[in-house]
Amino acid sequence: MVIPSGTTLIRQGEIGVELYILIDGTASVIHDGKQIASVTSGDVVGEMSVISGQPRNVTVLAETDLHALILSRAGFDQLLDDIPGLAKHLLYEVTARLLAISPGVAQ
């Protein structure tokens, strides 16, 4: 799917029903109004809320036109079943993101 530049993919505080796998393009990750990261090709966004069922903790805004795969919770679960190593990779990514937002969380 093509997502136009300027589109808000994820809005902080909303419950997530899908996640995005970025194929091409760049997006800003914003926490409490402050940009904390940029994401690009190969990155996954939105998985934390899909996994936890909790509100999204960041906003993600397309800086450029994005090409992305969009997965529902069911699609995500199927992907994890089909590619077992993906769960390990996502665990590392989620941990790094949590530490970026709250540096003392893993202590």
Residue pairs with C-beta under 8 A, 6 or more apart in sequence:
1 67
1 68
1 69
1 70
2 65
2 66
2 67
3 9
3 25
3 62
3 65
3 66
3 67
3 68
4 62
4 65
5 62
5 63
5 64
5 65
5 66
6 61
6 62
7 61
7 62
7 66
8 59
8 60
8 61
8 62
9 20
9 27
9 45
9 46
9 60
9 61
9 62
9 66
9 68
10 16
10 20
10 45
10 46
10 49
10 56
10 58
10 59
10 60
11 56
11 59
12 30
12 31
12 32
12 55
12 56
12 57
12 58
12 59
13 55
13 56
14 49
14 55
14 56
15 49
15 53
15 54
15 55
15 56
16 46
16 48
16 49
16 50
16 55
16 56
17 50
17 72
17 73
18 46
18 50
18 70
18 71
18 72
18 73
19 44
19 45
19 46
19 47
19 50
19 70
19 71
19 76
20 44
20 45
20 46
20 60
20 66
20 68
20 69
20 70
20 71
21 43
21 44
21 68
21 69
21 71
22 39
22 40
22 41
22 42
22 43
22 44
22 45
22 66
22 67
22 68
23 41
23 66
23 67
23 68
23 69
24 41
24 66
24 67
25 40
25 41
25 62
25 63
25 64
25 65
25 66
25 67
25 68
26 38
26 39
26 40
26 62
26 63
26 64
26 66
27 38
27 39
27 40
27 45
27 60
27 61
27 62
27 63
27 64
27 66
28 35
28 37
28 38
28 60
28 61
28 63
29 35
29 36
29 37
29 38
29 39
29 45
29 58
29 59
29 60
30 36
30 58
30 59
30 60
30 61
31 57
31 58
31 59
31 101
36 58
36 100
36 101
37 100
38 63
39 45
39 60
44 90
44 93
45 60
46 56
46 60
47 76
47 90
47 93
47 94
48 54
48 56
48 57
48 94
48 97
49 55
49 56
49 57
50 71
50 73
50 76
51 76
51 94
57 101
58 101
71 79
79 86
80 86
80 87
95 106
98 105
98 106
99 105
99 106
